[in-house]
């Protein structure tokens, strides 16, 4: 059996593996390739490029694009939607770090006996 990271099926289980072409990604999202290009222009998602130079998207990037589409469909300008998603992501990361630091703080505090 080959090492786990080299088995072909593992690539499709990887949220960051660029498995989807622009056309397929747009189809899955119910949007246009132009919408995906615009998200790239606003640096919300940066697709990887195939050897032939074609854009490839991961499942993680498709979730971000789907969130952008929700906001745009609700009337949010695309620039604002991209900024909102970036801020949501930063907030989530800050909360995760904060929780980790709190957990470490509880572990290192001496126990009070009474």
C-alpha positions as CSV (number, residue, x, y, z in Angstrom):
1,X,0.0,0.0,0.0
2,X,1.5,3.4,-0.9
3,X,2.0,6.0,1.8
4,X,-1.2,7.7,2.7
5,X,-0.3,11.1,1.2
6,X,0.3,9.6,-2.2
7,X,-2.9,7.6,-2.7
8,X,-5.0,9.4,-5.3
9,X,-8.3,9.2,-3.3
10,X,-6.6,11.2,-0.5
11,X,-6.3,14.3,-2.8
12,X,-10.1,14.4,-3.1
13,X,-10.5,14.1,0.7
14,X,-8.2,17.2,1.1
15,X,-10.2,20.4,1.4
16,X,-7.3,22.3,-0.1
17,X,-6.6,20.1,-3.1
18,X,-7.4,22.1,-6.3
19,X,-9.7,19.5,-7.8
20,X,-12.3,21.8,-9.6
21,X,-11.9,23.6,-12.9
22,X,-13.4,27.1,-13.2
23,X,-16.3,25.9,-15.2
24,X,-17.1,23.1,-12.8
25,X,-16.7,25.4,-9.8
26,X,-19.1,28.0,-11.4
27,X,-21.6,25.2,-12.2
28,X,-21.5,23.9,-8.7
29,X,-22.0,27.3,-7.2
30,X,-24.7,28.3,-9.7
31,X,-22.7,31.3,-10.8
32,X,-20.5,32.4,-13.7
33,X,-16.7,32.0,-14.3
34,X,-16.7,35.9,-14.2
35,X,-17.9,35.9,-10.6
36,X,-15.1,33.6,-9.7
37,X,-12.6,35.8,-11.5
38,X,-13.9,38.8,-9.6
39,X,-13.4,37.0,-6.3
40,X,-9.8,36.5,-7.4
41,X,-9.4,40.1,-8.3
42,X,-10.6,41.1,-4.9
43,X,-8.1,38.6,-3.4
44,X,-10.8,36.6,-1.6
45,X,-9.7,33.4,-3.2
46,X,-6.6,32.7,-5.2
47,X,-7.0,29.6,-7.4
48,X,-4.0,27.5,-8.1
49,X,-3.1,27.1,-11.7
50,X,-2.8,23.8,-13.6
51,X,0.3,23.2,-15.8
52,X,-1.6,24.6,-18.7
53,X,-2.4,27.8,-16.7
54,X,-6.1,27.0,-16.0
55,X,-7.6,28.0,-12.7
56,X,-8.3,25.2,-10.2
57,X,-10.4,25.6,-7.1
58,X,-10.4,23.6,-3.8
59,X,-13.5,22.7,-1.8
60,X,-12.4,25.2,0.8
61,X,-12.3,27.9,-1.9
62,X,-15.7,26.9,-3.1
63,X,-17.2,27.3,0.4
64,X,-15.8,30.8,0.5
65,X,-17.2,31.6,-2.9
66,X,-20.6,30.2,-1.9
67,X,-20.6,32.5,1.1
68,X,-19.7,35.4,-1.2
69,X,-22.6,34.5,-3.5
70,X,-25.0,34.4,-0.6
71,X,-24.0,37.9,0.4
72,X,-24.2,39.2,-3.2
73,X,-27.5,37.6,-3.8
74,X,-28.8,39.3,-0.6
75,X,-27.8,42.7,-2.2
76,X,-24.3,43.2,-0.7
77,X,-21.9,44.8,-3.2
78,X,-19.2,42.3,-4.1
79,X,-16.4,44.4,-2.7
80,X,-18.2,44.6,0.6
81,X,-19.0,40.9,0.5
82,X,-15.3,40.0,0.1
83,X,-14.3,42.3,3.0
84,X,-17.0,40.8,5.2
85,X,-15.8,37.3,4.5
86,X,-12.2,38.3,5.2
87,X,-13.2,39.9,8.5
88,X,-15.3,36.8,9.5
89,X,-12.3,34.6,8.8
90,X,-10.0,36.8,10.8
91,X,-12.5,36.9,13.7
92,X,-12.8,33.1,13.6
93,X,-9.0,32.7,13.7
94,X,-8.7,35.2,16.6
95,X,-11.3,33.3,18.6
96,X,-9.6,30.0,18.0
97,X,-6.3,31.4,19.2
98,X,-7.9,33.0,22.2
99,X,-9.6,29.7,23.1
100,X,-6.3,27.9,22.8
101,X,-4.5,30.4,25.0
102,X,-7.3,30.2,27.6
103,X,-7.0,26.5,27.7
104,X,-3.2,26.7,28.1
105,X,-3.7,29.3,30.9
106,X,-6.0,26.9,32.8
107,X,-3.5,24.1,32.4
108,X,-0.6,26.1,33.8
109,X,-2.4,27.7,36.7
110,X,-1.6,26.0,40.1
111,X,-4.6,24.2,41.7
112,X,-6.0,25.9,44.8
113,X,-6.4,23.6,47.8
114,X,-9.0,24.4,50.4
